Amino acid sequence: MVTLAEVAQHAGVSASTVSYVLSGKRSISATTRQRVEESIRELGYHPNAGARALASNRSNIIALMIPLRTDMYVPVMMEIAIAVATTARTHGYDVLLLTGEEGPDAVRRVTGSGLADAMILMDVELEDERLPLLRDGGVPAGAQSRAGDDQPSVLIGLPADTDGLTCVDLDWTATGALCVEHLAGLGHRDIAVIGEAPAVYERHTGFAERTLDGLRSRARETGVRLLHRPCEGGYDAMAVTLARIFDERPGTTGFVVQNESAVEPLLALLRQQGRAVPEDVSVVAICPDQVAVQASVRLTSVAIPAQEMGRRAVEHLVAKLDGRGGDGVVLLPPELTERASTGPATAAS
C-alpha cells in the first residue's frame, strides 16, 4: 500500500505539504497542489478515510439530492448521478444519494447532522423551497452561524433567482429557441410542442419552463404559430394529445418533443395516420442521443449533456470546498444534430 511519505518523495515535497493538500487546512500554491495531486493519482494513493476525516474535520462525502419522481425521465437523472459519483471519487469524495421528495427537510437533516461536506441539488424549481437554506450556507433557520459552518452547494438546474447560488445547467432557453429555428428554417409555420407531464409544469420545474420560454420567444421572432401541450407519455396519452393537436391545428407539420416516453408512441401514431416522417411531418426531440438514434426514425435532436453537467457540478463544488471557487452560473450551449426526422415543409402546408 502506498504511503503518504512515498507520495511526498514522488512529488518532491514534505509529508506535511501532502497532508495540507489533502486536508485543505493551509493554503498551498497551485503549482505544488497540482504536483501533489498528480503524484497521488500516479501512485494510486488512498488516504485512510477515518484518519482524513478526523484531521480535516470533514466527512469527505457529497450529498446529492435527486428526487426520483414518476413524472421525470429517470435514466437521464441517473446518468447525471453516475457522473457526479465518478467525478467525486476522483477528488477523494464519496456520494450520499438522497432520492426522497423531502425538500427543505432533507437539507436541514444533512446540514444539521454533518453527514456531508457539501450538497448538489437536482430537479430545481423556479421558486425552489430549498434555496433559502442554501443561501444561508446550509445553516437551519434560527441556528447560530459560526465561521466554517457554511456548507457549499451547487445546483444542477436554474431557479428564477440565481443570486448567491452556483448553478450548472444546459441552456434550456437556447435549446427551445434552437428547435424552433431549425424547423422554421425548413419552412414549417405550424409547430406543436409535446411537453413533459402536466405535474412538471405545475411545479414550475426550471428546465421545462425555460425550454418553453425559448420556444415561444423564437416562434414570435420567426412568425411561427406554436402550440404547447403537456403529455403524460405512453401510447394512450399520446393518442389523446395528438388528436387534440390536429383538431386544433390541422396544418401542423412540425413537432418538438420534450418527453422521452412520448417519442416512440408519437412516431407510431403518425405512421398509423399515414403521415410520413419527414416527408409530411418533421420531428425534433430534446433527449439523450441514445433515445434519438434508437428510435424507429433516427431523430433530429438536441442532446442532454448529462455527464458534462454532473462533472462540472462536482468540479465547481470541490473548488468551493478548497476555497478556490465562488458563486455563478454555467450554462452549457445546446447542440442540434440533424438526422432523418426533419425535412422541408410540404408545399401544401
Secondary structure, 3 states (H helix, E strand, C coil): CCCHHHHHHHHCCCHHHHHHHHHCCCCCCHHHHHHHHHHHHHHCCCCCHHHHHHHHCCCCEEEEECCCCCCCCHHHHHHHHHHHHHHHHHCCCEEEEECCCCCHHHHHHHHHHCCCCEEEECCCECCCCCHHHHHCCCCCCCCCCCCCCCCCEEEECCCCCCCCCEEEEECHHHHHHHHHHHHHHCCCCEEEEEECCHHHHHCCEHHHHHHHHHHHHHHHHHCCEEEEEECCCCHHHHHHHHHHHHHHCCCCCEEEECCHHHHHHHHHHHHHCCCCCCCCCEEEEECCHHHHHHCCCCCEEECCCHHHHHHHHHHHHHHHHCCCCCCEEEEECCCEECCCCCCCCCCCC
